[in-house]
């Protein structure tokens, strides 16, 4: 874009200014014909004054001669005046032309100036609009959150099984307080000294509602779990002391430790309900009876489920329920052998996400079984993938789907 100086120079140099410059120089000259206006004639100034006849006659002859000369001069002057008038007209025309040129140049300059102002205004408007959009975008970047949303979010992130267990244990302890000590206050309202005494009584006297394994006594781990549930409840309600670590609850902790020794002497504390691991014989039976295998949708799903348990260490129900299709990937090593890798681990019992450094260095893998393809985890995964609907192959699709494609023949 040209500057104002360049625009002025171009507009002035665009025409031939020789006539204008000549006109200006002539107007500065003292003998310029444009300023030579005619004076009135002085031949009749003394016409009625008394004079000598001879002298008058001579003077008359002289006057006549002068008149003739004046007549000739008048005609000459008339021609000169017409010429001068024509010069003035030409000058007026030239001046009018120059004035039009100057006006046009001024108009052009004004238009350029207005266009420049409009462009600057538009630029400012665009910048303002862009700034407004940027501010709106920055505002949309953050969600609107209230205190209620925070409390609800914290509750959602709690482990459901832990929350359920906490409520169950609190119900047992509150039932003890009400039935044995007629205590109607909430646990968090009881002073530490009184609560420590109540806990000591509870650990020593608590028994199960129903008899299991020939006894009503709690397992040591069950009593410890009740203590931890009470501690979580007090912490959530901003209780001033910790029943597991503070000195105010030293007596109750001693009582619980003594109870553990007593239960051990009765043969408890050996976790009789612990699940036994699967053996090779168990797996062989599953394949022989088509509980696992590739002959039906249900047996294939069972095989994939067991493989995820065995190779990737997935626990129970929750970890399998949260598993997505994109969490397990099919890869190829440098030798061209295929393998499966659990590459996107979600919340587990031992890795909840609170400690961001508690991560696996690399995801566990499952290598292919080249000897028996029917028991190969890679082959079963690929067949499971082949039978899946395309709409269920997205990264966030549930890993397990209902086996409804074929009727189970078992």
Residue, then its C-alpha position, 0 to 999 in steps of 0.5 A: x500500500x502506498x503512503x500518503x506522500x507517494x499518493x500525493x506525488x503520483x497525483x501531482x505528477x500524473x498530468x502535464x503541469x507546464x501550462x500551470x507553471x507558465x501561468x503562475x510565472x507570468x502572473x508574478x511578472x509586472x508586465x503581465x497582460x492579465x493585470x493591464x486594465x485600460x485608463x480613461x482618455x484625457x483628450x477632452x479634459x480641457x474642452x470648455x476652457x477659453x483659448x487663442x483661435x490660431x492656437x485653437x485652430x492649430x490645436x484643433x488641427x492637431x486635435x483632429x489629427x490626434x482624433x484620427x490617430x486616436x480613432x486608429x488607436x481605438x480600433x487597434x486597442x479594441x482589437x487588443x482588448x478583444x485579444x486580451x479578453x480572449x487571453x483572459x477567457x483562455x486563462x479562465x478556462x485554464x484556471x477552471x481546468x486546473x481547479x477541476x484537477x485540484x478538486x479531483x485530486x482532493x476528492x481522490x485523496x479524501x477517498x483514499x483517506x476514508x478507505x484507509x480509515x475504513x480499513x483501520x476500523x475494520x481491522x480494529x473491529x476484526x481484532x475486537x471480534x477475534x478477541x471476543x471470540x477468544x474470550x468466549x472460547x477461553x470461557x467455554x474451555x472451563x466447565x461451570x462447577x458448584x460446591x454440590x458438583x464437587x461433593x457429588x464428584x467426590x462421592x462418585x469417585x469413591x469405591x462402591x464396594x468400599x462405601x457399601x462396606x463402610x455403611x454396613x460396618x457403621x450400622x453394626x457399631x451403631x446397633x451396638x451403641x444403641x443396644x448395649x449403652x443406649x447411645x443415640x448420638x452420632x459417632x462423630x459427636x462422641x468425645x474421644x475418651x468416651x469413643x475409645x471406651x466404646x470401641x474397646x467394649x465393641x472389639x471384645x464383645x462383637x460376634x456375627x449374626x449367623x454362625x459360619x465355619x462352626x463359630x459366631x466369632x469374627x475373623x481378625x480381618x473382619x474386626x480390622x475392617x470394621x475399625x478402618x470403616x469407623x476411621x473413614x467415617x470420622x475422617x469424612x466428618x472432620x473428627x479431631x482424632x484418628x482412632x488408628x494412630x492417635x494416643x487418645x485411642x490407645x486402649x481400644x487398639x490394645x484391646x483389638x490386638x489382644x482379640x487377634x491373638x485370642x482368635x488365632x488361638x481358636x484357629x481363625x485368621x486363616x482365610x477359609x473363604x479364599x478362592x483357589x487358583x485355577x490349575x492346568x487340570x481345571x483349564x483342560x476340563x473347561x476345554x474338554x466340556x466346551x466351557x472354553x473354546x471357539x465353538x460357540x459365542x459363549x465359550x469364546x467369550x469365556x476363553x477371552x475372559x479367562x485369558x484377560x484374568x490369567x495374562x493381564x491380572x484383571x480382578x473380579x467384576x469391576x475391572x472387567x466391566x470397565x474394560x474397553x475395546x481399545x485397552x488391549x492391542x494386537x502387536x507384532x514383535x521384531x521376529x514377526x510374532x503376534x502378541x497381545x498387550x494390555x496397554x491402557x490400564x484403568x483403575x484397579x484395586x492396587x492402583x486407584x490413581x491417587x499416586x500418579x507415580x504408581x504405574x506399570x512400566x510396561x503393560x503385561x502381554x500374552x504371546x501366541x501359542x503356536x503348538x495349539x491354536x485352539x488355546x492360543x490367546x491371540x487366535x481367540x482375540x482375533x476370532x473375537x474381533x472378527x465376530x464383533x459388530x463394526x459399531x463395537x470396535x471403537x476405542x471406548x466400546x465395551x470389551x465384552x458384549x452379549x453372545x447373541x449372534x449364534x445360539x449356544x449349543x451347550 
